[in-house]
Amino acid sequence: MDEEIYTKVNLLKEKLKDDPRILRLNECEKKMDEDEEVMVLAYKKDVAASKYSDVLNHFSKDSEEAQKALKELHEAKLNLDNNHLVREYLKAYQEVRELYDEINKTLFTSFTIDLCPKVK
């Protein structure tokens, strides 16, 4: 039985490796990773996130400084998310997530093991 499962899992792995959704995701990720504009936008988002975190170490979340830093972070994240390569990647990522969710449901829905039973 274990060998049969191992064989089937390896077959699934091979099929997934050639799935057009996964190939597309890998292609999008490669383009995004090699794009200078995306790198700059990601760096600006990281700097803004770090700045916001630093501000929160010194000021309350509702302070003017924190609100300003949060706005800068929001704008940096929005700029990154609006890049055409990032949008393309996120769309491809969503399709692969849906594929993995379907696989997960198919393989594991019938298991009803209660891993954390309620104490009565």
N, C-alpha and C positions, 0 to 999 in steps of 0.2 A: 504494500500500500504506500509506504513512504517513497519508494522509488517511482511509483506511478505519479504521485503528487509532484515530486521533484521534476520529472520529465515534463509534466503539464505546465508547471510554473516556468520552466526554461523556454518552453514553446511560446507561452504568453509573453515572456520577456523579449524573445526574438520578434514576435509579431508587433509588439509595441515599438520596438526600435525602428521598424519600417513604416509605422503608422504616419500618414501624411500630416496629421495634426502635430505630432511630436517633431517630425522633421521640420515643419514650418516654425514651430516654437524655437528650435535650435538655430535655425537660420535667422530669425528675428533677433534672438539674443546675441548672436555673433555680430550682426550689423550694428546693434545698439552698443555693444561693448567696444566696437572699433570706431564709433562716431565721436569726433572731437566735441561737437556741440552738446551731445548727450553727456559727455564726461564733464564739461564745464557746468552744465545745468545741475548735474548730480552733486558736483563739488559745492556749488552755491547753496543747494538744499542742505547738504551736510553742515556747512558753515552756519547757516541760519538755525538749524536744529541745535547745534552746539551753543550758539549764542543764546538761544531761548532757554536752554538748560542752565547755562551760567546765570542768566538773569533771574531765573527762579530760585537760585541759591541765595540771592541777595534781596529779592523783592517778592511781594505776594503775587499770586496769580492774577489778581485783579488790578494790580498797579499799572500805571501808565507805561512804565518801562517794559513790563511783561506783555502788555497788550500790543505795544509797538513791535516787540521781538516776535510775537506770535503772528502778527500780520505779515512781517517779513518772511517768516517760515512758510506761511500759507501761500504767499505769492511765489516763493521759490519752488515749492512743491507743485503748484499749479503750472508754472512755466515748464517744469520737467514733465509733468503728466500730459501737457498739451503738445509736446514734441511728437511729430508724426511717427518716428521710429518707436518711441515709447508706447504710443497708442496702439501701434501695430503689434508690438510685443504683448501688451496687456490683453489684447483681443485673442491672440494665439494662446496665451497662458490660460485664459478663461475656458477656451475650448478643450485644452488638455485637462484642466481641473474637472470639467464636466465628464470627460472620458474616465478619469480616475475615480470620480464619485460613482459612476455607473458600475465600474469594475468592483468597487468596494461594496456596493449594494448587492450585486450579483453574488459575490463570494461570501459575504458575511451576514447578510440579513437573516438568514435562517438560524444563526447562532443567537440564542436568547439566554446566554449565561449572565447571571446577575453577579457582576464582579464586586459589587458593594451593596450587599443586602441591607435593607433597613432594619434597625434594631427595634424590637417591639417592647 
